[in-house]
Amino acid sequence: MNLRPVRRHAVPGQNRGKSEPQHCEVMALNQRDMNTPVSHRLQALALAALSAAALLLGAQGAFAKDAFLTSRMTVSAPAGASNLCGRYPWACQTSSGAIRVSGGHLDIAIKLNRQINRQVRSISDQAQYGRTEHWSLPTARGGDCEDFALIKKKRLIEAGLDPQMLLISTVLDRNRNAHAVLVMRTAQGDFILDNLRDEVLHWRQTGYTFLRMQDPASPSRWTAVIDGGILRNDNAVSTPRLVQSGTISGATVVSTKAAHSR
């Protein structure tokens, strides 16, 4: 039987070890070998491999289409955030040119997300301020979910990340509780810094329903998003995830279960 190698390029975003090549070789059959028993088995394997590749490419295409959250219309700021820009000008800061997060800044974001989650105690606004909503930097007592998002945004701006690539968003979590997270815009899509988990996930992988977020063009404004979670089948979606090296992995992420701070 004559077999010839056919080069198939790696699918972008697919997780590969450093020692593996950037392409793989599959064996294609010559026409004269089609009638042998072995060739039938190899042909079946080849067809199965091609089908799997097609499914993977389809998933990658779906991810590319929904890589970023889409702003739909201007809406009012969330309760408790009406004077956010006056109290914290950096929270609504713009830049001369939008630069999506990449390279070493991804490592900084991953480490900082974990660090703040472990350093800041979770405490509700009601317990700390005697009101249901009060957006502020965490105090010595701790902070609520939006306070975590604020301190992460502040620290990442100080680390050199573009402020317009760091957007606070209000969501419904998997239990449909009100929650707030920080959206980080990378070259591969929107990833979420969350006080409920240390892992930085793509927005589709969180299972959250995104309601509104700061306007990417002007963070002093807020826009409606209305996407994800209960509006889609996001519990089973397979999307790339950030890993410690600051690269993107194509593996499916298994979300960790955590209690909400409220």
URZIUR-V863697 format. One record per pair of residues at least 4 apart in sequence whose C-alpha atoms are under 8 Angstrom apart, sorted by the first residue. I is the first residue (numbers start at 1). J is the second residue. D is the distance in Angstrom with one decimal. If there is no record, write none. Layout:
# URZIUR-V863697
i:I j:J d:D
i:I j:J d:D
This chain:
# URZIUR-V863697
i:1 j:33 d:6.1
i:2 j:29 d:7.1
i:2 j:30 d:6.4
i:2 j:33 d:7.2
i:3 j:27 d:6.1
i:3 j:28 d:6.1
i:3 j:29 d:5.6
i:3 j:30 d:6.6
i:4 j:27 d:5.9
i:4 j:28 d:5.8
i:4 j:29 d:7.0
i:4 j:30 d:7.7
i:5 j:25 d:5.9
i:5 j:26 d:6.0
i:5 j:27 d:5.0
i:5 j:28 d:6.5
i:6 j:25 d:5.6
i:6 j:26 d:5.6
i:6 j:27 d:6.2
i:6 j:28 d:6.6
i:7 j:23 d:6.9
i:7 j:24 d:6.2
i:7 j:25 d:4.9
i:7 j:26 d:6.8
i:8 j:23 d:6.0
i:8 j:24 d:5.7
i:8 j:25 d:6.0
i:8 j:26 d:7.2
i:9 j:22 d:7.0
i:9 j:23 d:4.6
i:9 j:24 d:6.6
i:10 j:14 d:7.3
i:10 j:22 d:5.9
i:10 j:23 d:5.0
i:10 j:24 d:7.0
i:11 j:57 d:7.3
i:13 j:240 d:6.6
i:13 j:248 d:6.1
i:13 j:249 d:5.9
i:13 j:250 d:5.1
i:14 j:249 d:6.1
i:14 j:250 d:4.4
i:14 j:251 d:7.3
i:15 j:248 d:7.7
i:15 j:249 d:4.8
i:15 j:250 d:5.0
i:15 j:251 d:6.5
i:16 j:20 d:6.4
i:26 j:46 d:7.9
i:27 j:46 d:7.7
i:28 j:46 d:7.6
i:29 j:33 d:6.5
i:29 j:34 d:7.1
i:29 j:39 d:7.3
i:29 j:43 d:7.4
i:30 j:34 d:7.1
i:33 j:39 d:6.2
i:34 j:39 d:5.6
i:34 j:40 d:6.7
i:35 j:39 d:6.7
i:35 j:40 d:7.2
i:36 j:40 d:6.6
i:37 j:41 d:6.7
i:38 j:42 d:6.3
i:39 j:43 d:5.8
i:40 j:44 d:6.2
i:41 j:45 d:6.3
i:42 j:46 d:6.0
i:43 j:47 d:6.1
i:44 j:48 d:6.2
i:45 j:49 d:6.1
i:46 j:50 d:6.2
i:47 j:51 d:6.1
i:48 j:52 d:6.2
i:49 j:53 d:6.2
i:50 j:54 d:6.1
i:51 j:55 d:6.3
i:52 j:56 d:6.2
i:53 j:57 d:6.1
i:54 j:58 d:6.1
i:55 j:59 d:6.2
i:56 j:60 d:6.1
i:57 j:61 d:6.1
i:58 j:62 d:6.2
i:59 j:63 d:6.2
i:59 j:238 d:7.5
i:60 j:64 d:6.2
i:60 j:239 d:7.9
i:61 j:65 d:6.3
i:62 j:66 d:6.4
i:63 j:67 d:5.5
i:63 j:239 d:6.5
i:67 j:188 d:6.7
i:67 j:189 d:4.3
i:67 j:190 d:6.3
i:68 j:185 d:7.7
i:68 j:189 d:5.0
i:68 j:190 d:5.1
i:69 j:190 d:6.8
i:69 j:203 d:7.8
i:69 j:225 d:6.9
i:69 j:227 d:7.8
i:70 j:225 d:6.0
i:71 j:215 d:7.2
i:71 j:223 d:5.6
i:71 j:224 d:6.0
i:71 j:225 d:5.3
i:72 j:223 d:6.4
i:72 j:224 d:5.4
i:72 j:225 d:5.8
i:73 j:223 d:5.3
i:73 j:224 d:5.4
i:73 j:225 d:7.9
i:74 j:221 d:7.2
i:74 j:222 d:5.8
i:74 j:223 d:4.4
i:74 j:224 d:6.3
i:75 j:212 d:8.0
i:75 j:221 d:7.8
i:75 j:222 d:5.6
i:75 j:223 d:5.2
i:75 j:224 d:6.1
i:76 j:221 d:7.7
i:76 j:222 d:6.2
i:76 j:223 d:7.8
i:77 j:81 d:6.0
i:77 j:82 d:5.7
i:77 j:221 d:7.2
i:77 j:222 d:5.7
i:78 j:82 d:6.9
i:78 j:170 d:7.9
i:79 j:133 d:6.3
i:79 j:134 d:7.8
i:80 j:133 d:5.0
i:80 j:134 d:4.6
i:80 j:135 d:5.3
i:81 j:134 d:7.3
i:81 j:135 d:5.8
i:83 j:87 d:6.4
i:84 j:88 d:5.8
i:84 j:89 d:7.6
i:84 j:91 d:7.2
i:84 j:92 d:8.0
i:84 j:135 d:7.5
i:85 j:89 d:4.8
i:85 j:90 d:7.4
i:85 j:91 d:6.2
i:85 j:92 d:5.6
i:85 j:220 d:6.4
i:88 j:92 d:7.6
i:89 j:93 d:6.3
i:90 j:154 d:7.1
i:90 j:163 d:7.7
i:91 j:150 d:7.4
i:91 j:153 d:7.3
i:91 j:154 d:7.1
i:91 j:163 d:7.7
i:91 j:219 d:7.6
i:92 j:163 d:7.8
i:92 j:218 d:7.4
i:92 j:219 d:4.7
i:92 j:220 d:4.9
i:93 j:163 d:6.0
i:93 j:164 d:7.0
i:93 j:219 d:6.8
i:93 j:220 d:7.8
i:94 j:163 d:6.3
i:94 j:164 d:5.7
i:94 j:218 d:6.8
i:94 j:219 d:7.2
i:95 j:162 d:6.9
i:95 j:163 d:6.9
i:95 j:164 d:6.7
i:98 j:162 d:6.8
i:98 j:164 d:6.5
i:98 j:165 d:7.2
i:99 j:162 d:6.1
i:99 j:165 d:7.2
i:100 j:162 d:7.3
i:100 j:165 d:6.0
i:100 j:185 d:5.6
i:100 j:186 d:4.8
i:100 j:187 d:5.6
i:101 j:105 d:6.2
i:101 j:106 d:6.5
i:101 j:161 d:6.8
i:101 j:162 d:7.5
i:101 j:165 d:7.0
i:101 j:184 d:7.3
i:101 j:185 d:6.1
i:101 j:186 d:4.4
i:101 j:187 d:6.5
i:102 j:106 d:5.6
i:102 j:186 d:6.0
i:102 j:187 d:6.5
i:102 j:246 d:7.6
i:103 j:107 d:7.5
i:103 j:246 d:6.2
i:103 j:247 d:7.6
i:104 j:108 d:6.6
i:104 j:246 d:6.6
i:105 j:109 d:6.2
i:105 j:160 d:8.0
i:105 j:161 d:6.8
i:105 j:246 d:7.7
i:106 j:110 d:6.2
i:106 j:242 d:8.0
i:106 j:246 d:4.8
i:106 j:247 d:7.7
i:107 j:111 d:6.2
i:107 j:244 d:6.2
i:107 j:245 d:6.2
i:107 j:246 d:4.8
i:108 j:112 d:6.0
i:108 j:156 d:7.8
i:108 j:159 d:7.9
i:109 j:113 d:6.0
i:109 j:156 d:6.9
i:110 j:114 d:6.5
i:110 j:198 d:7.9
i:110 j:199 d:7.4
i:110 j:200 d:6.5
i:110 j:242 d:7.9
i:110 j:244 d:6.8
i:110 j:246 d:7.8
i:111 j:115 d:6.1
i:111 j:244 d:8.0
i:112 j:116 d:6.0
i:112 j:152 d:7.3
i:112 j:156 d:8.0
i:113 j:117 d:6.2
i:113 j:152 d:6.9
i:113 j:193 d:6.1
i:113 j:194 d:7.4
i:113 j:195 d:7.7
i:113 j:198 d:6.3
i:113 j:200 d:7.8
i:114 j:118 d:6.4
i:114 j:197 d:8.0
i:114 j:198 d:4.8
i:114 j:199 d:7.6
i:115 j:119 d:6.1
i:116 j:120 d:5.7
i:116 j:148 d:7.5
i:116 j:152 d:7.3
i:117 j:121 d:7.8
i:117 j:148 d:7.7
i:117 j:195 d:5.5
i:117 j:196 d:7.8
i:117 j:197 d:7.8
i:117 j:198 d:7.0
i:120 j:138 d:7.3
i:120 j:142 d:5.3
i:120 j:143 d:7.0
i:120 j:148 d:7.8
i:121 j:141 d:6.7
i:121 j:142 d:4.4
i:121 j:143 d:6.5
i:122 j:142 d:5.6
i:122 j:143 d:5.3
i:122 j:144 d:5.8
i:122 j:145 d:7.6
i:122 j:261 d:6.0
i:123 j:127 d:6.7
i:123 j:128 d:6.9
i:123 j:141 d:7.4
i:123 j:142 d:5.8
i:123 j:143 d:5.2
i:123 j:144 d:5.4
i:123 j:261 d:6.6
i:123 j:262 d:7.6
i:124 j:128 d:6.3
i:124 j:132 d:8.0
i:124 j:143 d:6.7
i:124 j:144 d:5.2
i:124 j:261 d:6.5
i:124 j:262 d:5.6
i:125 j:129 d:5.3
i:125 j:130 d:6.6
i:125 j:131 d:5.9
i:125 j:132 d:5.6
i:125 j:133 d:5.9
i:125 j:134 d:6.1
i:125 j:143 d:7.4
i:125 j:144 d:6.2
i:126 j:130 d:4.3
i:126 j:131 d:4.6
i:126 j:132 d:5.1
i:126 j:133 d:7.5
i:127 j:131 d:7.9
i:128 j:141 d:7.8
i:129 j:134 d:7.3
i:135 j:146 d:6.2
i:135 j:147 d:6.1
i:136 j:143 d:7.9
i:136 j:146 d:7.7
i:136 j:147 d:5.4
i:136 j:150 d:7.3
i:137 j:143 d:7.2
i:137 j:147 d:5.0
i:137 j:148 d:7.4
i:137 j:150 d:6.1
i:137 j:151 d:5.8
i:138 j:142 d:5.0
i:138 j:143 d:4.5
i:138 j:144 d:7.6
i:138 j:147 d:5.5
i:138 j:148 d:6.9
i:138 j:151 d:7.1
i:139 j:143 d:6.5
i:143 j:147 d:5.3
i:143 j:148 d:6.5
i:144 j:148 d:6.5
i:144 j:261 d:6.6
i:144 j:262 d:7.6
i:145 j:149 d:6.5
i:145 j:179 d:6.4
i:145 j:180 d:5.5
i:145 j:181 d:6.9
i:145 j:194 d:8.0
i:145 j:195 d:6.4
i:145 j:261 d:6.8
i:146 j:150 d:6.2
i:146 j:168 d:7.9
i:146 j:179 d:7.6
i:146 j:180 d:5.1
i:146 j:181 d:6.6
i:147 j:151 d:6.3
i:148 j:152 d:6.2
i:148 j:181 d:7.9
i:148 j:194 d:7.9
i:148 j:195 d:6.4
i:149 j:153 d:6.2
i:149 j:168 d:6.5
i:149 j:180 d:7.1
i:149 j:181 d:5.5
i:149 j:182 d:5.1
i:149 j:193 d:7.5
i:149 j:194 d:7.4
i:149 j:195 d:7.8
i:150 j:154 d:6.2
i:150 j:168 d:7.6
i:150 j:182 d:7.8
i:151 j:155 d:6.1
i:152 j:156 d:6.0
i:152 j:182 d:7.6
i:153 j:157 d:6.1
i:153 j:163 d:7.6
i:153 j:166 d:6.2
i:153 j:167 d:7.9
i:153 j:182 d:7.2
i:154 j:158 d:6.3
i:155 j:159 d:6.2
i:156 j:160 d:6.5
i:156 j:161 d:5.7
i:157 j:161 d:4.9
i:157 j:162 d:6.4
i:157 j:163 d:5.8
i:161 j:165 d:7.5
i:162 j:166 d:7.1
i:163 j:167 d:7.9
i:164 j:216 d:5.9
i:164 j:217 d:7.3
i:164 j:218 d:7.7
i:164 j:219 d:6.8
i:165 j:183 d:7.7
i:165 j:184 d:5.7
i:165 j:185 d:4.9
i:165 j:186 d:7.6
i:165 j:216 d:7.1
i:166 j:182 d:6.6
i:166 j:183 d:5.7
i:166 j:184 d:4.9
i:166 j:185 d:6.6
i:167 j:182 d:5.7
i:167 j:183 d:5.0
i:167 j:184 d:6.6
i:167 j:213 d:6.5
i:167 j:214 d:5.4
i:167 j:215 d:7.6
i:167 j:216 d:7.1
i:167 j:219 d:7.2
i:168 j:180 d:7.1
i:168 j:181 d:5.9
i:168 j:182 d:4.5
i:168 j:183 d:5.9
i:168 j:213 d:5.6
i:168 j:214 d:5.8
i:169 j:180 d:5.6
i:169 j:181 d:5.5
i:169 j:182 d:6.1
i:169 j:183 d:6.6
i:169 j:210 d:7.1
i:169 j:211 d:7.4
i:169 j:212 d:5.7
i:169 j:213 d:4.0
i:169 j:214 d:6.5
i:170 j:178 d:7.3
i:170 j:179 d:5.8
i:170 j:180 d:4.4
i:170 j:181 d:6.5
i:170 j:210 d:6.3
i:170 j:211 d:5.7
i:170 j:212 d:5.6
i:170 j:213 d:6.2
i:171 j:178 d:6.0
i:171 j:179 d:5.2
i:171 j:180 d:5.8
i:171 j:181 d:7.6
i:171 j:208 d:6.2
i:171 j:209 d:5.3
i:171 j:210 d:4.4
i:171 j:211 d:5.2
i:171 j:212 d:7.2
i:172 j:176 d:4.7
i:172 j:177 d:5.2
i:172 j:178 d:4.9
i:172 j:179 d:5.8
i:172 j:208 d:5.6
i:172 j:209 d:5.0
i:172 j:210 d:6.6
i:172 j:211 d:7.4
i:172 j:229 d:7.9
i:173 j:177 d:5.4
i:173 j:178 d:6.6
i:173 j:179 d:6.3
i:173 j:207 d:7.1
i:173 j:208 d:4.7
i:173 j:209 d:6.6
i:173 j:229 d:7.9
i:174 j:207 d:5.9
i:174 j:208 d:5.7
i:174 j:209 d:7.9
i:174 j:229 d:7.2
i:177 j:260 d:7.7
i:179 j:260 d:8.0
i:180 j:194 d:7.9
i:181 j:192 d:6.6
i:181 j:193 d:6.1
i:181 j:194 d:5.2
i:181 j:195 d:7.5
i:182 j:192 d:5.8
i:182 j:193 d:5.1
i:182 j:194 d:6.6
i:183 j:190 d:6.2
i:183 j:191 d:5.8
i:183 j:192 d:4.8
i:183 j:193 d:6.4
i:184 j:190 d:5.6
i:184 j:191 d:5.2
i:184 j:192 d:6.1
i:184 j:193 d:7.3
i:185 j:189 d:5.9
i:185 j:190 d:4.6
i:185 j:191 d:6.4
i:186 j:190 d:6.0
i:186 j:191 d:7.2
i:188 j:248 d:7.9
i:189 j:202 d:7.2
i:190 j:202 d:5.9
i:190 j:203 d:6.0
i:191 j:200 d:6.4
i:191 j:201 d:5.4
i:191 j:202 d:4.2
i:191 j:203 d:5.5
i:192 j:200 d:5.6
i:192 j:201 d:5.5
i:192 j:202 d:6.1
i:192 j:203 d:5.9
i:192 j:206 d:8.0
i:193 j:198 d:7.9
i:193 j:199 d:7.8
i:193 j:200 d:5.6
i:193 j:201 d:7.5
i:194 j:198 d:7.1
i:194 j:200 d:7.4
i:196 j:258 d:5.8
i:196 j:259 d:7.2
i:196 j:260 d:6.9
i:197 j:256 d:6.8
i:197 j:258 d:7.2
i:199 j:242 d:7.9
i:200 j:241 d:7.1
i:200 j:242 d:6.1
i:201 j:205 d:6.1
i:201 j:206 d:6.4
i:201 j:241 d:5.5
i:201 j:242 d:6.7
i:201 j:253 d:7.8
i:202 j:206 d:6.8
i:202 j:239 d:6.8
i:202 j:240 d:6.8
i:202 j:241 d:6.0
i:202 j:242 d:8.0
i:203 j:207 d:7.7
i:203 j:208 d:7.6
i:203 j:228 d:7.9
i:204 j:208 d:7.6
i:204 j:228 d:6.3
i:204 j:229 d:7.7
i:204 j:234 d:6.0
i:204 j:237 d:7.1
i:204 j:239 d:7.3
i:205 j:234 d:6.4
i:205 j:235 d:7.1
i:205 j:237 d:6.3
i:205 j:238 d:7.2
i:205 j:239 d:6.5
i:205 j:253 d:7.1
i:205 j:255 d:7.9
i:206 j:229 d:7.8
i:206 j:234 d:7.6
i:206 j:235 d:7.8
i:206 j:255 d:7.2
i:207 j:228 d:6.7
i:207 j:229 d:4.5
i:207 j:230 d:7.7
i:207 j:234 d:5.2
i:207 j:235 d:5.5
i:208 j:228 d:6.1
i:208 j:229 d:4.5
i:208 j:230 d:7.6
i:209 j:226 d:6.9
i:209 j:227 d:5.7
i:209 j:228 d:4.7
i:209 j:229 d:4.2
i:209 j:230 d:6.1
i:209 j:231 d:7.0
i:210 j:225 d:6.0
i:210 j:226 d:5.4
i:210 j:227 d:5.3
i:210 j:228 d:6.1
i:210 j:229 d:7.5
i:211 j:224 d:6.0
i:211 j:225 d:5.2
i:211 j:226 d:4.6
i:211 j:227 d:6.9
i:212 j:222 d:6.7
i:212 j:223 d:5.4
i:212 j:224 d:4.3
i:212 j:225 d:4.9
i:212 j:226 d:6.9
i:213 j:222 d:5.5
i:213 j:223 d:5.6
i:213 j:224 d:6.7
i:213 j:225 d:7.0
i:214 j:218 d:7.5
i:214 j:219 d:4.8
i:214 j:220 d:6.9
i:214 j:221 d:5.9
i:214 j:222 d:4.4
i:214 j:223 d:6.2
i:215 j:219 d:4.7
i:215 j:220 d:7.1
i:215 j:221 d:5.4
i:215 j:222 d:5.1
i:215 j:223 d:5.5
i:227 j:231 d:6.1
i:227 j:232 d:7.5
i:228 j:232 d:5.3
i:228 j:233 d:7.8
i:228 j:234 d:6.5
i:229 j:233 d:6.8
i:229 j:234 d:5.5
i:229 j:235 d:7.5
i:230 j:234 d:7.7
i:233 j:237 d:7.1
i:237 j:252 d:7.7
i:238 j:250 d:7.9
i:238 j:251 d:7.1
i:238 j:252 d:4.8
i:238 j:253 d:7.1
i:239 j:250 d:6.3
i:239 j:251 d:7.1
i:239 j:252 d:6.1
i:239 j:253 d:7.6
i:240 j:248 d:5.9
i:240 j:249 d:5.1
i:240 j:250 d:4.3
i:240 j:251 d:6.2
i:240 j:252 d:7.1
i:241 j:248 d:5.5
i:241 j:249 d:5.2
i:241 j:250 d:6.6
i:241 j:251 d:7.2
i:241 j:252 d:7.8
i:241 j:253 d:7.0
i:242 j:246 d:6.3
i:242 j:247 d:6.0
i:242 j:248 d:4.9
i:242 j:249 d:6.3
i:243 j:247 d:5.9
i:243 j:248 d:6.4
i:243 j:249 d:6.7
